[in-house]
Amino acid sequence: MRYYYAAIEWGVDYQVGRILDALSQKGLDKNTIIVFSADHGDFMGQHNMVRKGMFLHDTLLHVPMIWYAPGRIQKGKKEKALAQGIDIFPTLTDLLDGKKSDDLMGRSLKPFLTGKAPIKDEHVIFTSAGYNEIDFQQLEQDLTKDEDVPLHTRVLGQNMNPRYRTKMIRSREWKMILSESRPMQLFKMNDGYIERENVAENVEYASIRRKLEKQLQNWWSW
């Protein structure tokens, strides 16, 4: 964790500060839109794992999205509406009064950033990945090897050679994951970001399961 936080301080905070200082020195800080985000998160021990992989857990998918646009958006606003990386370009286009192409994926977040749109709980987001199952026989052999490459890096290397597909649908309250090698997963997220209990086999949530599965299959049918 010390390495992780040191990387954030010196690899992110300090470097972003240099960019902001440069904009300010050139007098561009009041006329520049800045978006801060990331490509993925880190397990940091959640789900008994470290680093990353082709998994669709929120600890890897829930990344920062910080907007700075003086005079264009609400200052200091914290928004709980669901957003995706593909929403960034349509939002920039909208903030600059451009015209969004009809075939452009994603939606503009301008109404949320300006405080003019209510959150809709039924809005869903999607994502997908390719993955591989861990070869536990190979893992046992790796455990006995005296190599400079850390064990978790070797395990990650197995997972990064995809043979299977997986996809996810997420609302503020629910999350479903379908994969080609594992049973369906359904989580009641309670407007949070931690998957606590797989309730896919609970008959109480059968209607939720059918609805999300249909939406997910319509988005990407295997």
N, C-alpha and C positions, 0 to 999 in steps of 0.2 A: 504493500500500500504506500510505503514511503516513496518508492520509485514512481508509482502512478501519480501521486500528488506533486512530486518534483517535476515530472514531465508536464503536468498541467501548468505549473507556475512558470517554468522556464521555456517550455516548448510552445505554450499557447498564450497564457496571460501576458507575458513579457513581450512576445512577438506581436500580438494584436495591439498592445500598447504602443509599440513603435509605429505601427501603421496609423493609429489614431493621432499620435503626436505629429506625424508627418503631414496628415491632412489638415490639422489645426495650424501648423506653421505656414502652410501654403494658402490658408484661408478658404479651404474647401470643405471644412467639417460641417458647415451649415447647408451645403448644397450637394451632399453626397448621401446616397442610400447605402447602408451597410447591413449585410445579413450574416449572422454568425451561426454556423451549424456544424455538423460532423457526419462522417460516413457510417459510423456504428458506435455502439457502446462497448462495455467490458463486463464480463461476468463478475469479477471481483469477489468470487466465492459463492455467489448466488447459484442455486441449482447444483451446488458442489462442484463448480467448474471455475476455471480462470481463463483469462484472455477472451477469445472469440471463436466462432465457428459458424457453420451454415445452419444455425438454429434460429427460430422465429420467436424467441422469448423477448419480452419487453426490455429486459436489461440490456439487450443488444440493439433493439429497434428504437427505443425511446431516447432520442438525441436532442440537443439544444436547438432551438430556432429563435434567435434574438434579432429583432428588427430595430434599426435606427434610421429614422427618416424625419428630420426636423420640419415641422410645419405640414407634414403629410399624414402622420398617424398620432394616436394618443400617447402622450408621454407616460411612462411608468405603468402601462396597462399589462396585466397578466391575463392571458387568455387560455381557456381550457378546451376550446374547440379542437377537434382532431385535424392534424395537418400532415402532409407528406412532402418529401423532397421535390416531387414533381409539381408542387404548388408554388414553388419559389418563382419560376419564370413567369407564369401568368400573373402573379402578384406584382412583380416588378413592372410588367407591361401595363397593368391597371394603374399603378401608382404614377406612372409617367404618361397617363392618358393615351396609351397606345391601344391598338385594336388586336384582340385575341383571335387567333385563327380557330375556326370551328373544329379542326382536327387535332388541336393541341390538347394533350392530356393535362390533368390537374385543374384546380379551381383557384380563382383569385381569393386571397385572404384579406384583401383591402377592407371589406365590410367589417371584419372582426378587428382588424388593427385600428380602425377608426371608431369602433364602438357602435356601429350602425346595424349590426346583425346579431340576432339571438342565436345561442347555441342550439343545434338540433340534435337530440340524442339519437335519432335514427340514422344519422350520417355514418357511413362506414368507410374504412380505408383497407387497402389490400397490399400484400407483398408476396414475394415468392423467392425460392432459393433452390439450389441443387446441393445434395449432401451425400455422404457415404456412411455406412455403419462402421463402427469401430471393430477391427479385427482383434478380438481378445487373445487369440493364440499368439498373434504377433506382439501384442502388448506384453504378454508374459515373457516373451523372449527379450523385449526391450528392457524390461525391469532388471534383467541380469546383465545387461550390457554396460560397460564402463565407457561412456562416450561424453564428449564435451557438449553435445547438443542436449538441452534439457528435455526431460521426458515429456512434458506437456507440449513441447514443440513437435516432437515426433508423433504424438497422438493427434495433434491438430493437422499434421501433414496427411494422415490417413483420411481425415474428414474433408479435406480440401480437394479430394479427387472424386467429384460427384458421380454417382450412379443412379440416384433417386431424385425425385422432385418433391417439393413441399410448398404449400401455399397457406396463406393466413388471411382471415377477415377480422376486422376489429371495430367495435363501436365503443362508446364510452363505458358501457356496462358489460359487454360480452366480447369474448375472443374465441375464435375457432381455428384450429390448425389441422390440416389434412396432409398426410404424407403417403408415399408409396410403400413404405415398409413398416409403418407403425399404426396402431389404432387411432381413431379420431380423438382429438383433444378439444374440450370445451371448458372454458373458464368464466366464472362470474367475476368480473374485474372490480365491480363496485367503484367505478370512476378512479381506480388506482392503476398501478403499473407492476404488480407482482402476481404471477400465476400461482395460486395456492392449492387448488383442488380441481382435478379433472372430473367434471360432472356429466360427461358425454353419455354415460349409461343411465343417468337418473331420469326416470320417466316424467318427473315433474317438469323437466325442461325440454321435452320432446318437440314441442312446437317451435321453441327457440332454435333448437338444433336443425330442424327441417328448413326453417327460414334462412338461416345463415349458410347452410350447406348449398341451398339453391342459388343464393346470391354469389357464393364463391365459385360454384360450377359455371354459372353464367359468365363470370369474369374470366375464368380460365378453365376450360373443360379438357381434361386429360383424354 
